Amino acid sequence: MPQQALLVMDVQQVVIDRFADDDYLPRLGKAIDAARASGVPVIYVVVGFRPGYPEISPRNKLFGALASRAGGLAGADRTTQVHPDVAPAPGETVVTKRRVSAFAGSDLDLVLRAGEIDHLVLTGIATSGVVLSTLRQAADLDFELTVLSDACLDSDPEVHRVLTEKVFPNQAEVTTVDTWAATL
């Protein structure tokens, strides 16, 4: 039987602050609680950079703009921490990535392989960012995949709908938090 892990991706204070969905964190919290109660590992993925952003090329359109602004995602301040409403429990793994995909510039693959995890349950912000990029890379790495559509969030509801209803089902099972939790 495949060993699952719940990935909670980019649910940092600085990211959450950009969205107005008050129901998102409670839904995500329900998935986290269900995973913990069933012994499914919960792995957090955050985006972060060293002070001075040495990992970011000025040619990188997305992150280059971030590096040119003061503040952002450097160091170990509140912007790089998981939102307190869904914070990691003691002993849960937190992986820092350097790009959009949870695998890019991180040791996520090493953590998953060491834990003999071969089935990823994806959640996070944004559906068109970390979830899409991680799903594509994880599929190429031969992981079994599930996406919890209501535990993903995007600034464009139509993009979220198209990805979860038309694109993701080609490589993953797409379901809801409640349906997934009932199978554990």
Phi, psi and omega in degrees: 000135181298143176268117181273157166219141176269121176262124177250107193245131174058033179263062180260155182309313182297331178279312180304322182301341182272357185239150185248025181264098183291343180270351185296307183299319175298321177296313179298318178300325178295319178295318179297314179299319180295318179298311181300316182296333182261002180078016176278124179300140175252122180242126180263140176236126178236153174263134180197158183223160175288156174305136182089352176054050180294345180278351188252122174280144175296345177281347181280107186299317183289304186274338178300321178294323178296316182294332182280345178266153173288152181079214178100227188238040179254145177078196185245049178265188185297337180291333181267358182268146176297143179307135185299336180291340181227030186297153178299144172280159177306133179090349178282144185282136172239122181252134176258127178251163183244359180218194185290310180293144178295341180272336188285116178073021180231175175255026182302314182300319178298315179299316181293314180296319179297327179273004181055037180270128180231007180224116181256134175251113190263134173219161173146182182233118016244154178305318182276359180247260186299322182292310179299311183295319180291318178302312181298314181291319179296322177297318178294337177268007175070029172279144168286143188228141170229138175243127175270097190302323182273002173250016172242153184216143178220152179290341179245106182302327180290321176297317177302313181298312181298316180296312185285333182263333187240324186267305185300323182300344177289339183229355185210158167281133178247126183213187180252166177303311183299316181294316179296314181300326180292340181271351184280000000 
